[in-house]
Amino acid sequence: MLTNEDIVKIIQAHKEIFATREEVATKKDFEDLRKDFRSLQTSIDNLAHRFEKYYEEQKIQAHRLDRMEEWIKKAASKLGLDYQI
């Protein structure tokens, strides 16, 4: 059976392992973690923006290539050339 001393030791150990809301708000370690997390968030946002821009550019490039291919087909038929894809 647990004695009062055992219970006090368990409570003390619990306080040392788990931080309270107040400790989280004031500890420098947690502030460093917040800064690191913000930095990571910013990096991910920038990467997502670059991916969106790259995707849009790829769509535009594909459209340009389709237009060029249509022009080549029309030019080839007018010149009497056989154009194979």
N, C-alpha and C positions, 0 to 999 in steps of 0.2 A: 504494500500500500504506500502511496505517496505521502510524504510529510509536508508540512507547511514550507520547510526549507527547500524541499525538492520543487515545489510549485513556484516558489520565488526564483529559483535558479532557472527554471524553464521560461518564466516570464522575462527574466533578464537576458537569456540567450535569444529569445524571440525578438527583443528590442534591438539587439546587436545585429541580427541577421537581416531583419526587414526594416526598411526606413519608413518613417511616418510621412504624411503629406507635408508637414512643416519642414522636416529634415530634407525632403526632396526639393522643396522650394528654396532652401537656403544653402545646400551643400554645393561647393565648388565643383566636385566631381560630376554632379548631375548637370550643372551649367555647361561644363565642357562637353558632355554628351549631347545636350541640346544644340550647342553650336555645331558639333559634328553632324548631327541629324539634319540641321538646317542646310549645312553645306552639301550633304548628300541629296537632299530634296532639290536644291538648286541645280545640282549636276544632272539629276534625272529629268528635271523640267527642260533643261537646255538640250539634253539628248533627245527627248520627245519632240521638241521643236525642230531640231535638225532632221529627225526622221520624217516628220510631216512635210517639211520643205523638200526633202529628197524624193518622197513619194509623189508630190505634186510635179516636180521636175521630170520624173520618169513618165508620168502620164502625158505631160506636154511633149516630151521627146517622142513617145510612141505615136502621138497624133501627128507630129511633124513627119515622121518616117512613113506613116500611112499616106499622107498627102503627097510626099515625094514619089512613093511607089505608084500611086494613081497617075501622076504626071508622067512618069517613065512609061507606064503602060500605054497611055494615050499617044505619047511621042513615038513609041515603038510601032504602034499600029499605023500611024500616019506616015512613018518612014518605011513601012513595009518590012519591019524587022520582027523576028519571033522572040518575044520576051518570056523566059521561063523563070518562075519563082524558085 
